[in-house]
Amino acid sequence: MANEAEYPERGYNTKDVAALREPPRRGRRWGLIALATLIVLPAALFALWTWITLSYAYSSGDRVGYAQKISQKGWLCKTWEGELAMSNVPGQMPEKFEFSVRDDAVARQIAQFDGQRVSLHYEQHRGVPTSCFGETEYFVTSVRRVSGP
């Protein structure tokens, strides 16, 4: 009997270890779902909308006139913004066509033709959600110099 007092009747087995484990927490999943709903989902929708509006052009065309200015603007998002002076009749007040440029090479080419008559090929992207991509909805994709009046 003295031996029986020193040792327990049984040791730990797998059922005892499984019984000691805590049940899985379900609160963590609700936190992740709330985080995804409040932060990740709106950010993903914003990114998707931005990509769609910048990928598909509402309209495209050419404008001919005199390149008046091209400058890089913005505090955080630097964009190229420019003006094209278009006049139908010499001596008449020119109409200004304001545009944005996303490609640095095209912006340098417009700056090279500053004050000269040029033809700008543009794409109109409506509904771009922020001015970080350009202050106007007209994005110039190419430029060529036009000779003569």
N, C-alpha and C positions, 0 to 999 in steps of 0.2 A: 503494500500500500504506500510505502514511502516514495517509491519510484513514480507512482501515478500522480502524486501531489506535485512533483517537480516539473512534469511535462503537461502541457495542455492536451485535451482530448484530441484535437485536430489542429493542423496548421492552416495557413492561408491557401486557398485554392483559387482558380480563375473566377468562380462565381463571387467570391468575397471581394476580389480586386475590382470586378465590374460593378459591384454594388457600391464601392467607395467613390467611383468616378462621379463627377458632377454632370448633370444633364447638359446638353449643348445649349448655349445661350442663343436666343432668337432675337434679342434686342439689337445685336450688331447688324443683322440683315436690314432691319428697319432703318437704322442710321445710314447705311449705304444707299438704300433706296431713296431716302429723303435727300441725301447729298446729290445723288444722280438727278433727281427730279428738280431740285432747286438750282443747281449750278451746271452740271454737265449737260443736261438736256437742252436748256436755253442756249448755252454756248455752241452746242452742236447744230442746233437749228439756225443760229445766227451765221455760223460758218458755212452751212449749206446754202442759205439764202444768198450770202455774199458770193459764193462760188458760182451759183446759177446766174446771178445778174451780171457778173463779169465775164462769164463764158459765152453767153448768148447775146448777140447784138439785136436790139430792137429795130435799128435801121443803120444803113451805111451810105456813104456818098463822098463827093468831092466838093471842096470849096476853094475858090481861086481868089486871091487878093494879095495884099502886101503884108508880109510878116512884120508886125509892129513890135512885139516884145515876147520874150520867153524868159521865165524866171522860176527858180526853185523856191517853193513856199512851204511853210508849216513849221510848227514847234517840234512835234514828235514825229509825225509822218511827213516826210519831205516829198512833195509832188511837183512836177513841172506844169506850170500854168502859162498860157500864152494868149495873144490876141492877133486876129487877122483882120485887117481893114479891107472891106469889100466895097467898091463903088461901081455903079453902073455907068454913070456919066461923069467925065472929068469935071472937077469944080463943084461937084455935089457932095454933100455931107456923107462920109462913108459909114456903112453899117459895120459894127464890130461883131466878130464871131469869136467868142471866148471858148477855149478848149483846154484839155488836159492831155499830158503825154506820160505814158507809163514806161516807155523805153528810153534809156539814157542816150543811145546812139541816135535815135530820131530827134530828141531834144537838141543834141549838139548840131545836127544837120540843119534844123530850123534856125538855130542861133547863127549858123554860118550864112544863111540866106536872109538875115535880118535886114529889112528895108527893101528887099527885092520881091518881085512878084513870084508867088509860089502857088502850087496846087497841093492842098492837104487832103489826104484820104482819111476819113474818120469813121468811127463806129459809135452809135448812140447806145448807151447802156442805161436804161431807166431802172429806177428802184434800188440803186446801190445804197446800202444802209448807212454808210459813213463817208465823210469827206476825206478819209485817210487814203483813199485810192485816187482821188481827184476831186476838185471843187466843182467841176461841171459834169454833165452827163455825156459830153462829147470827147471821145478819146481818139487822138490822132495816131494812126498806125504807120503812115509813110508820108514822105514829102518829096516833091520834085520841083525844080526850078522851071518857070514858064518864061519863055522869051517873047518879047513884043508886048503890045498894049492889051 
